[in-house]
Amino acid sequence: MTDKQILLIYDKECPACHFYCQIVRIRQSVGELVLIDARDNPEVMVEVNAKGLDIDQGMVLKMDGQLYYGADAIQLLALLSSRSGVFNRLNYWLFRSKKIAAILYPILRSCRNLLLKVLGKTKINNLKQEDNDRF
């Protein structure tokens, strides 16, 4: 990882998460956004696990050595966004406020969890919690 790289760690098997991560854009002056599938990168997950962050309940953004989780990650991405295209402008408008991100993120997470349950996906269960393999 270089100083200008910003890591976005998420569950690539989630269609909603994957769609979001594919179209979110950050300003070039901020750095390069690197997408990391939490299921295929155990070395990246070591730090996430050490912090006790449940990747099944929120994406993680790593920037300047700091981890941002869930609503904080989405809010920071919105602030870093390029505002190019309808999606990035909408993302900025919805999530630029920490308070609004904190309200909206749990709602979106619940919809995501329902989608993954319907699709029959298994959890990553990176924190190795007992009986926590299904949505």
N, C-alpha and C positions, 0 to 999 in steps of 0.2 A: 504494500500500500504506500502510495506517495502522499506528500503533504496536501496535494490538491485533490486527492480522491476522497469522495464521500461515499461510504458504504450504506446501502439500504438492504437490510436483511429481512426476508419475508418468506412466506410459504408459497412456492411457485405452483403447487397443486391446487391452490385456491384460484378459481377463474377471476373473481373480483379483484383480488390482490395483484394477480399477474397483469390484468388489464390496467389497473392503476399504475403499477410500476413501469409498464411499457410506454405509457403516454405522458407521465409527469416529466417535466423538463426543468432543469435549474439553469440559472444564468451562467454563461461560460466563465465569467470573471470569478465566480465562486469556486469552481472546480469541476471535476468530472464525477458524475453519479455512476457508481458501480453497483449493479444489482447482484445480490447474493441469495441463492436458494438455500434456505436453512436446512433443508433435507439432505443436501449434497455437500455441505461444507462444515464438517465437524470441527475443524481447526478454528473457524470464525466463531462457532457457537461456544467455545470454551469461555470466552469473556462474557458472553450473554448469560450463560449458565451460572458463572461465578457471581454475577450481579442478581441472580434469582429472577430473571425476566422470562416470563412464559411466552414463547414465540407463538403459541397457539391463540393467544389473546391480544397480541399486538406486534406490529412490526418494529424493528429497531433501526435507527439511523445512527451511524458512527461518523462523527465529524470532529476534527481536531482532538482526537483521543477521548472524546466524550460520547457516551451513549445516551440517546434520546429514545423513549419508548412510548408506543401507543399514540395518544393524543398529542404528546409533546413532539413526537417524530413528525406527525402529519402537519402540525402547526409550523414547525421549522421548515419542512419542505415547501409549504405554501409561501413562507417568507423568502425562501431562496429561489422560488419559481421564476421562470423567464417571462411569464405572462403572455407568451406567444400561443395563439390558438384559443379557442373557446374553452376547452377543458382546463387549461392552466390558469386562465383568468377566473373561471368559476371556482377552481380549487383555492386560489388566492383569496377570493372574496369570501368564501365559506369558512376557511380555516385560518385566516390571518390573526384572528382573535383567540387568545389562549382560553378564554371562557367559553366561547362558542365551540371550539375544538373539543373541549372537555365534555360538552353536552352532546355534540353530534357523534363523536368517535364511538362511545358505547352503543349507540343505536346502530351505527354501521357495522360494528363488530357483531352484534346480535344477529343482524341480517346475514352476515358472512357465515356465522356459525350454523345458522339454519340452512343456508345453501349447502354447506359442506356435509351436514347431516343428511340432507335429501340426496346428495350425490354419493353418499356412502364412503366418504373419505375418512382416513384415520388421522388422528392427531400426531404431531411430531413428538409431543411429550418430552421435550428437552430437559425438563426438571425431574423426570423419572418418577412421577407421582403414580401411586398404585391405583389401578382401575380407572385410568385416565387415557384410554386409547381411542375412544370414539367421541364424536361431537354429539 
